[in-house]
């Protein structure tokens, strides 16, 4: 019995000593990234996307439409591209053009900060910098619920 307890304690200590990164979930503060700093005080949707991501072909035009419709009210989309080659992202954007800002995630710093688990992954952040909704994957129903979620956050006071 003591040996089993000792092994269990050793295993627990080993786990505690290792770096475990948990995915950012609703209710957590958004990671402090330079790409988000310029949008403090706004409702922000951070969208992780890639040229090889099939659901991204659906999400990008819908997100761009929401950005155009709700931008004047204080909503912004920040796209973070996961392609390893810039030309793949550029080729994708020629087929699926967007007007919202996007950046490449060189070195995976942003993806690691959010601990992205699926593509696409979207994080709706309120004006105070708190992640309020997380979307992993994207469907038509995601688009419908996202519009309502954005409207709710835009109506909240800062």
N, C-alpha and C positions, 0 to 999 in steps of 0.2 A: 504493500500500500504506500509506504513512504517513497519508494523508488518511483512509482507512478506519479505521485504528487510532485516530486522533485523534477521529473522529466516535463511535466505539464508546466511547472513554474519556469523552467529553463526555456521552454518553447515560447511562453508568453513574453518573457524578457527579450528573447531574440526578436519577436515580432515588434515589441515596443521600441527596440533600438533601431529597427529598420525604418526607412522612409516609406510611409504609406500615404498615398495621395488619394483623397476621397473626392469624388465628383462634386462640383458646385451644384447645390440644390436650392429650391425655392426657400427663401427666408435668410439665406446667407448673404453677406456683403459681396458685391462683385469684386473680382480681383482688380488690383490697382494697375491698370495697363495704360501706357502713354496714348494708345489709340482711343481710349475712352475718356481721358482727361479733358479733352476739348468739348465734350458733350455733357459735362456735369450740369445738373439741374434740368436735364431733358429726360424724356422717356426713351430708352435705348433698347433696340433689339440687336444683340450680337449674334451673327449668323456665321457658323463655321461651314464652309462649302468647299467643293473640289470639282474639277472638270469631269472626273470619272464617276461622280455621285449621281445616279439616275434620279432620285427624288429632288435633287437640286435643280433639275431642269423645270420642275413644277414650282418649286419654292421661290426661285429668284424673280420671275416676273410678278408673282403675287406680292412678294415683299417690296419690290420696286413700286408697285401700285399703291401699297399702303404708305410707303415713304412719300410719294407724291401727294397723296390725299391728306395726310395727317402731319406733314412736315411743318406747316405754318403754325400748328397747334403745339409744337414742341416735341415731335417724334422724329427719331433718326434711326436708320439701320446702319450698322457697321458690319460689313462683310469681312471675314477673315478666311483667306484662301489657304488650303492645305496642299496644293500641288507642289511637287518638288521642282518642277520646271515652269518658269514664268510663261513660256510660250504656250503651254497647255491651258493655263488660265485665260490668256489672251485670246486663244482660238475659241474657247468656250464662250467668252463674252462677246465675240463677234456674232455668234449664233443666238445668244441669250443676253442682249444688252441690258445694262442697269444704269441708273443715275445715282444710286447711293454710294457713299465712299466704301472702298475696300482696300485691304492691305494683304500682302503675303505674310505668312507666318513662318518666316525663316528661323530655323532652329527650334521650331515647335514651342516657343515660349508661351504664346497665348493659349494654345491647346493644352499645354501642361498646367498652366495657371487655372484653367477651368476644368481640367481632368476630363476632357472630351471623350465620350464613350461610343458615340455613334455619329454617322454622317447622314444628312446634315444635323447639326445640333444648334438650337437657338435658345438664347437666354434673354428674357424680357426683364429689364432693369428699371426700377422706378426712379423718380427725380432725386431721391436721397441716396441712390447707389446700392439699393438692395435688390437682389434677384428675386423676382416675384413669381415667375413662371419659367419652367424649362420644357422645351420641346425637343425630343429626340426622334428623328425621322420627320417626314412631312407628307401630309395627305390633304385632300380637299377639306376635310373636317378640321384639320389643324388651321388652315387658312381662315375658316369661319370663326373658330374660337379665338384665334389671335386678334382679329379685328375688334372683337368685343373686349378682350383683355387690355388691348392698347387704349381703347376709349375709356375704360374704367380708370386706368392709371393717369390718363390725361386730365380727367376730371378731379383727381385728388390734388389737394393743395401741397405746395412744396414743404 
